[in-house]
């Protein structure tokens, strides 16, 4: 298991929710496919919404990964990374998806890098470890030493504002 940047973990979880939301209950595969096709065409034409999650949604069903270990290594830093290297670690199957991939590499390389890694993490949840950010986990080692008994001002501080000198 490898640690990934918390923002990538968040985006991968969000992508799961987005896919479930579009599919609906019961799953409507035709609606899902229409949405994917529309996004692919939009991004292939050089446009599209500049959003990591929407782009990952457009990519997720079309990506093939050539270097999973390299993608995991790139997932450690959300803000900075080598976009050309990440694009080389994956490819898209299908003519429209391949056009989209090329357009992303040219027009939105950094956003594309983040979306490729997000889609990879979504499709490979057993390869990475998500930090538990639940309240129970965050408070596990809290011994309460940061809580003051009472919120009172010290005498020195209070005297700074004492106009009468009392």
C-alpha positions as CSV (number, residue, x, y, z in Angstrom):
1,X,0.0,0.0,0.0
2,X,1.2,3.4,-0.9
3,X,0.2,6.8,0.6
4,X,-1.2,9.3,-1.9
5,X,-1.8,13.0,-1.5
6,X,-5.0,13.7,0.4
7,X,-6.5,15.7,-2.5
8,X,-6.1,12.8,-4.9
9,X,-7.7,10.5,-2.3
10,X,-10.6,13.0,-2.0
11,X,-11.0,13.3,-5.8
12,X,-11.0,9.5,-6.2
13,X,-13.8,9.2,-3.6
14,X,-15.7,12.1,-5.4
15,X,-15.4,10.3,-8.7
16,X,-17.0,7.2,-7.2
17,X,-19.9,9.3,-6.0
18,X,-20.2,11.1,-9.4
19,X,-20.3,7.8,-11.3
20,X,-22.9,6.3,-8.9
21,X,-25.0,9.5,-9.2
22,X,-25.0,9.5,-13.0
23,X,-25.8,5.8,-13.2
24,X,-28.7,6.2,-10.8
25,X,-30.7,3.6,-9.1
26,X,-31.6,1.4,-11.0
27,X,-28.5,2.0,-13.2
28,X,-29.2,3.7,-16.5
29,X,-26.3,2.7,-18.7
30,X,-27.6,4.6,-21.7
31,X,-27.8,7.9,-19.8
32,X,-24.3,7.2,-18.4
33,X,-22.9,6.5,-21.8
34,X,-24.5,9.6,-23.4
35,X,-22.9,11.7,-20.6
36,X,-19.5,10.1,-21.2
37,X,-19.7,10.5,-25.0
38,X,-20.7,14.2,-24.6
39,X,-17.8,14.9,-22.3
40,X,-15.3,13.1,-24.5
41,X,-16.4,15.1,-27.6
42,X,-16.2,18.4,-25.6
43,X,-12.7,17.7,-24.4
44,X,-11.6,16.3,-27.7
45,X,-12.6,19.6,-29.4
46,X,-10.2,21.5,-27.0
47,X,-13.0,22.7,-24.7
48,X,-14.6,21.3,-21.7
49,X,-15.1,22.2,-18.1
50,X,-11.7,22.7,-16.3
51,X,-12.6,20.4,-13.4
52,X,-10.4,17.5,-12.3
53,X,-13.4,15.4,-11.4
54,X,-15.3,16.0,-14.7
55,X,-12.2,15.2,-16.7
56,X,-11.5,12.1,-14.7
57,X,-15.1,11.1,-15.3
58,X,-14.6,11.5,-19.0
59,X,-11.4,9.5,-19.0
60,X,-12.1,6.7,-16.5
61,X,-13.7,4.2,-18.9
62,X,-11.2,4.8,-21.7
63,X,-7.8,4.7,-19.9
64,X,-5.3,2.0,-20.2
65,X,-2.3,2.2,-17.8
66,X,1.2,1.3,-18.9
67,X,3.0,2.1,-15.6
68,X,0.9,1.6,-12.5
69,X,3.9,2.0,-10.1
70,X,4.9,5.2,-11.8
71,X,1.3,6.6,-11.4
72,X,1.3,5.7,-7.7
73,X,4.6,7.6,-7.3
74,X,3.1,10.6,-9.1
75,X,0.1,10.5,-6.8
76,X,2.2,11.7,-3.9
77,X,2.1,15.3,-5.0
78,X,-1.1,16.9,-6.2
79,X,0.1,20.4,-7.1
80,X,3.4,19.6,-8.8
81,X,4.3,16.8,-11.1
82,X,5.5,16.0,-14.6
83,X,2.5,16.1,-16.8
84,X,4.3,14.7,-19.9
85,X,5.5,11.7,-17.8
86,X,2.0,11.0,-16.5
87,X,0.5,11.2,-20.0
88,X,3.2,8.7,-21.2
89,X,2.1,6.2,-18.4
90,X,-1.4,5.8,-19.9
91,X,-3.3,5.9,-23.1
92,X,-6.9,6.0,-24.3
93,X,-8.6,3.3,-26.3
94,X,-11.0,4.4,-29.0
95,X,-10.7,7.1,-31.7
96,X,-12.7,9.8,-29.9
97,X,-11.0,9.1,-26.6
98,X,-7.5,9.2,-28.2
99,X,-8.4,12.6,-29.7
100,X,-9.5,13.8,-26.3
101,X,-6.2,12.5,-24.7
102,X,-4.1,14.3,-27.3
103,X,-6.1,17.5,-26.9
104,X,-5.8,17.4,-23.1
105,X,-2.0,16.9,-23.3
106,X,-1.8,20.0,-25.5
107,X,-4.4,22.3,-23.9
108,X,-4.7,21.2,-20.3
109,X,-1.6,19.2,-19.3
110,X,-1.7,19.8,-15.6
111,X,-5.4,19.2,-15.2
112,X,-5.0,16.2,-17.4
113,X,-2.2,14.9,-15.1
114,X,-4.4,15.2,-12.1
115,X,-7.4,13.6,-13.8
116,X,-5.4,10.6,-15.1
117,X,-4.1,10.0,-11.6
118,X,-7.5,10.4,-10.1
119,X,-9.0,7.9,-12.5
120,X,-6.2,5.5,-11.9
121,X,-6.7,5.7,-8.1
122,X,-10.5,5.2,-8.6
123,X,-9.9,2.1,-10.7
124,X,-7.2,0.7,-8.4
125,X,-8.4,1.3,-4.8
126,X,-6.4,-1.7,-3.4
127,X,-3.0,-0.2,-4.5
128,X,-3.1,2.8,-2.3
129,X,-3.9,3.7,1.3
130,X,-6.3,6.4,2.2
131,X,-5.6,8.3,5.4
132,X,-8.5,7.9,7.8
133,X,-9.7,11.4,8.5
134,X,-12.6,10.4,10.6
135,X,-13.2,12.3,13.9
136,X,-12.5,9.0,15.8
137,X,-9.1,8.6,14.1
138,X,-8.1,12.3,14.5
139,X,-8.9,12.3,18.2
140,X,-7.3,8.9,18.9
141,X,-4.0,10.3,20.3
142,X,-5.5,13.5,21.7
143,X,-4.8,13.6,25.4
144,X,-6.6,16.9,25.9
145,X,-3.5,18.9,26.9
146,X,-4.3,21.7,24.4
147,X,-7.6,22.6,26.2
148,X,-7.2,25.4,28.7
149,X,-9.2,25.0,31.9
150,X,-10.8,28.4,31.4
151,X,-10.5,31.2,28.9
152,X,-9.3,34.0,31.2
153,X,-6.9,36.7,30.4
154,X,-3.7,36.9,32.4
155,X,-3.3,39.8,34.8
156,X,-0.6,41.4,32.7
157,X,-2.8,41.3,29.6
158,X,-5.8,42.7,31.4
159,X,-3.8,45.6,32.9
160,X,-2.8,46.7,29.4
161,X,-6.5,47.8,28.8
162,X,-7.2,49.0,32.3
163,X,-7.8,52.7,32.0
164,X,-8.2,53.5,35.6
165,X,-5.2,51.6,36.9
166,X,-7.2,49.3,39.0
